[in-house]
């Protein structure tokens, strides 16, 4: 938990003017050079530039940013919250072997990357099921693609 607090950026601690100026800088493409206090210069990698720009966009929206390393371990409650489910349901998934976990004493811990991977698979399965259902509804003739939105 201490790591998450240390890796937390709260937009209320940065002036709106500064955030807007940063956002404007990140909309421009091209070479970005970092200069430290001693005058050493280094080109910023494009991938880092893009991620920092995304972070600034999130901060402009007044949303908090938290950096979590992929191998960071989460409690079952934190992982369940991240996935939008109850802790008990999440623990049941762990015990079924659906998601990998380790034990620290009697406490289960889940790697952040494993929770993200589960979410990706779950969301893909949901999308696939919804597409299949949509296709069945359309084939059965219960959906009209020419719907105008007007009331009869």
ZIPEDA-V967282 format. One record per run of one state. SS is the DSSP state (h for helix, s for strand, l for the rest). FROM is the first residue (numbers start at 1). LEN is the number of residues. If there is no record, write none. Layout:
# ZIPEDA-V967282
ss: [SS	SS]
from: [FROM	FROM]
len: [LEN	LEN]
This chain:
# ZIPEDA-V967282
ss: [l	h	l	s	l	h	l	h	l	s	l	s	l	h	l	s	l	s	h	l	h	l	s	l	s	h	l]
from: [1	2	7	8	10	11	14	16	27	33	36	41	44	46	61	65	67	73	76	84	87	96	102	105	107	112	140]
len: [1	5	1	2	1	3	2	11	6	3	5	3	2	15	4	2	6	3	8	3	9	6	3	2	5	28	13]
